[in-house]
Amino acid sequence: MGCCSNNGSGAGPFAQGRELVEFVYQAHGGALRERPISGGGLKATCQGCGGPFILATFVGKCPACGGVHAVSPPRSGDPANIQFAGKDFFLPEDRLSA
């Protein structure tokens, strides 16, 4: 699957909110989610609690509240493109440890 394709759900690298987070999390068989963003990441403001953090990988969590954020590679040059999955969203591995 190419980075600019969708996963069959209609979501893709230009989706918004939870759709984008889920797309990036699953992209390339999950390999993309932990790949570092070039330049050391993006300065971000958590869209859940308002706290500052660095989105260092394409999917990451706010260290203050755990809010899940993501950005797709074609849009990773601008922090304004970071999307928030919503306050009620948890990564699958977080559900297993809860």
Backbone bond lengths (Angstrom), bond angles and torsions (degrees), N, CA, C in turn:
res aa  C-N    CA-C-N  psi(-1)  N-CA   C-N-CA  omega(-1)  CA-C   N-CA-C  phi
1 M - - - 1.451 - - 1.523 108.01 -
2 G 1.318 116.94 131.86 1.450 120.93 176.69 1.505 111.17 -79.56
3 C 1.298 116.00 160.07 1.458 120.74 -176.18 1.526 112.09 -65.64
4 C 1.287 116.05 -26.82 1.459 118.45 -177.26 1.521 112.18 -100.59
5 S 1.324 116.82 18.25 1.459 119.71 175.91 1.520 108.80 -102.30
6 N 1.308 115.76 174.36 1.460 117.40 176.27 1.515 109.37 -108.27
7 N 1.318 116.18 170.56 1.460 121.15 -176.42 1.522 112.25 -97.83
8 G 1.311 117.20 20.84 1.450 121.13 179.64 1.518 113.17 92.22
9 S 1.315 117.48 -10.96 1.458 120.50 -178.21 1.520 112.32 -91.33
10 G 1.337 116.38 -6.38 1.456 120.05 -175.45 1.518 111.09 94.53
11 A 1.324 116.69 -15.28 1.460 120.51 177.24 1.521 108.45 -81.27
12 G 1.293 115.83 155.64 1.453 121.04 177.96 1.514 109.98 -159.35
13 P 1.321 117.56 -169.33 1.457 120.98 -174.89 1.529 114.86 -67.44
14 F 1.329 117.00 -8.32 1.458 119.66 178.57 1.533 111.89 -112.26
15 A 1.335 116.18 13.00 1.466 121.61 176.43 1.528 108.86 -66.93
16 Q 1.309 115.91 172.92 1.462 121.97 -178.76 1.524 110.30 -121.22
17 G 1.321 116.91 155.05 1.452 122.98 171.66 1.513 114.45 56.29
18 R 1.324 114.98 -137.37 1.466 121.95 -176.23 1.521 111.64 -57.81
19 E 1.342 118.04 -38.68 1.470 120.59 179.53 1.518 111.21 -57.11
20 L 1.333 117.31 -43.30 1.462 120.87 179.72 1.517 110.46 -67.35
21 V 1.319 118.13 -44.04 1.463 121.38 179.98 1.534 109.71 -59.76
22 E 1.311 117.87 -46.58 1.460 120.77 179.22 1.521 111.78 -64.28
23 F 1.332 117.33 -39.32 1.462 121.09 178.46 1.523 110.87 -61.89
24 V 1.329 117.31 -50.79 1.468 120.82 -178.13 1.526 110.25 -65.01
25 Y 1.322 117.79 -39.45 1.462 121.55 179.48 1.530 111.15 -58.16
26 Q 1.337 116.93 -38.42 1.463 121.61 -176.32 1.525 113.92 -92.90
27 A 1.326 118.23 -14.40 1.466 122.18 -174.17 1.526 111.84 -57.89
28 H 1.301 114.90 140.82 1.469 122.17 177.80 1.525 111.29 56.04
29 G 1.308 116.85 40.51 1.450 121.22 178.54 1.519 113.81 65.78
30 G 1.321 117.05 22.88 1.461 121.81 179.78 1.511 114.05 92.89
31 A 1.333 117.53 -4.55 1.468 121.01 -176.70 1.521 113.17 -69.26
32 L 1.302 117.66 -26.49 1.461 121.19 -175.87 1.523 112.90 -74.58
33 R 1.326 117.55 -33.08 1.466 121.27 -170.40 1.517 114.16 -56.56
34 E 1.322 118.43 -34.81 1.467 121.14 -177.62 1.521 113.30 -103.92
35 R 1.321 116.87 5.89 1.463 120.19 179.12 1.526 109.46 -72.28
36 P 1.330 117.41 132.09 1.475 120.10 -179.67 1.530 112.32 -64.27
37 I 1.307 115.41 142.75 1.454 122.00 173.69 1.521 106.99 -81.69
38 S 1.317 117.46 133.53 1.465 121.15 -177.36 1.527 111.29 -58.85
39 G 1.318 114.87 152.03 1.461 120.51 178.85 1.523 113.51 79.13
40 G 1.327 117.41 11.49 1.461 119.70 178.82 1.511 114.55 88.31
41 G 1.316 117.95 6.78 1.457 121.04 177.77 1.515 112.94 104.06
42 L 1.325 114.69 -175.15 1.463 122.06 -178.20 1.519 110.28 -117.12
43 K 1.326 116.43 134.07 1.464 120.49 172.95 1.513 107.67 -68.31
44 A 1.318 115.69 125.92 1.455 120.37 -175.03 1.516 111.19 -130.47
45 T 1.299 114.71 158.08 1.456 122.90 169.65 1.515 106.14 -116.96
46 C 1.321 116.39 124.41 1.460 120.43 -179.09 1.520 109.45 -58.45
47 Q 1.309 115.42 129.34 1.452 120.86 179.40 1.525 111.74 -83.14
48 G 1.343 116.25 0.69 1.452 121.38 176.07 1.516 111.63 -99.53
49 C 1.355 116.63 -52.95 1.467 120.53 -175.59 1.524 113.94 -112.58
50 G 1.335 117.30 -10.83 1.460 120.23 179.38 1.520 114.65 86.48
51 G 1.320 117.29 1.42 1.464 121.01 -179.70 1.519 112.20 -75.92
52 P 1.338 116.98 148.43 1.460 120.37 177.45 1.528 110.82 -81.01
53 F 1.321 116.06 146.90 1.465 121.49 173.60 1.520 109.00 -161.56
54 I 1.309 116.31 169.45 1.459 121.94 175.66 1.525 107.65 -105.10
55 L 1.316 116.60 123.47 1.463 121.28 172.51 1.525 105.16 -83.69
56 A 1.326 116.42 97.14 1.459 122.43 -173.18 1.528 112.87 -86.08
57 T 1.339 116.38 -25.66 1.464 122.04 178.67 1.527 108.03 -123.92
58 F 1.321 117.02 169.34 1.459 119.95 -174.10 1.526 113.33 -66.21
59 V 1.323 118.15 -22.82 1.470 123.06 170.06 1.523 106.01 -127.69
60 G 1.323 116.71 128.81 1.456 120.16 -179.61 1.510 111.36 -151.90
61 K 1.342 113.65 168.65 1.466 119.94 -178.43 1.520 110.31 -119.33
62 C 1.301 115.30 146.95 1.457 122.17 173.31 1.528 106.92 -66.72
63 P 1.329 117.93 129.22 1.463 119.09 179.96 1.527 113.29 -68.90
64 A 1.311 117.97 -21.01 1.465 121.13 -178.31 1.530 112.40 -80.95
65 C 1.345 117.31 -45.73 1.469 119.25 -174.10 1.524 114.41 -121.56
66 G 1.332 117.47 -8.67 1.459 120.97 -179.27 1.513 114.34 82.49
67 G 1.335 118.22 7.02 1.466 121.53 178.88 1.520 110.88 -59.67
68 V 1.332 117.20 131.76 1.456 123.15 -175.88 1.524 110.22 -90.40
69 H 1.332 114.89 127.95 1.460 122.82 -179.37 1.526 108.42 -127.94
70 A 1.329 116.44 157.53 1.461 121.14 176.79 1.519 109.85 -154.23
71 V 1.315 113.34 160.24 1.461 121.41 172.25 1.522 106.19 -142.43
72 S 1.316 117.74 145.29 1.461 120.74 178.97 1.524 109.28 -90.41
73 P 1.325 117.82 151.19 1.465 120.72 -178.23 1.523 114.96 -52.07
74 P 1.351 119.37 -43.09 1.461 116.99 -178.52 1.535 113.80 -66.38
75 R 1.342 116.83 -14.52 1.465 120.63 -176.97 1.531 111.97 -116.80
76 S 1.332 117.46 11.04 1.460 120.83 -172.60 1.524 115.07 -79.52
77 G 1.305 118.21 5.48 1.453 120.89 178.15 1.521 113.73 -84.61
78 D 1.330 117.70 -6.86 1.457 121.08 -174.65 1.533 110.29 -139.00
79 P 1.343 117.70 120.24 1.466 120.21 179.30 1.537 113.74 -57.57
80 A 1.318 117.69 -21.55 1.471 120.85 179.03 1.528 111.42 -64.56
81 N 1.334 117.42 -17.34 1.459 121.21 -179.05 1.528 113.31 -89.38
82 I 1.315 118.20 -0.97 1.462 121.42 177.51 1.526 108.44 -67.75
83 Q 1.320 115.37 132.56 1.465 121.81 -178.98 1.526 110.29 -111.87
84 F 1.315 116.47 149.38 1.461 124.86 -178.54 1.523 108.56 -111.39
85 A 1.331 116.27 134.68 1.463 120.32 -177.03 1.521 113.64 -79.90
86 G 1.319 117.92 -14.85 1.462 121.03 -179.24 1.516 110.96 110.03
87 K 1.318 115.78 154.21 1.462 120.85 -175.67 1.525 113.33 -65.13
88 D 1.314 117.94 -23.30 1.461 120.37 -177.72 1.523 113.16 -97.35
89 F 1.333 118.23 13.09 1.463 122.21 -177.75 1.524 110.31 -99.09
90 F 1.324 115.32 135.41 1.462 121.37 176.22 1.522 108.76 -131.10
91 L 1.327 116.55 143.83 1.453 120.59 175.33 1.527 108.99 -68.56
92 P 1.333 117.61 149.34 1.478 119.36 -178.98 1.524 113.53 -53.66
93 E 1.320 118.84 -39.05 1.461 120.05 -179.90 1.536 112.29 -68.83
94 D 1.322 117.60 -25.52 1.465 120.78 176.34 1.521 111.34 -72.82
95 R 1.335 116.20 -33.55 1.467 120.24 178.62 1.535 110.20 -67.60
96 L 1.327 116.66 -34.47 1.464 120.73 -179.05 1.531 111.56 -68.91
97 S 1.319 116.48 -33.03 1.463 119.84 -177.21 1.534 112.64 -88.57
98 A 1.332 116.94 -6.85 1.472 119.90 -178.16 1.514 112.67 -81.22
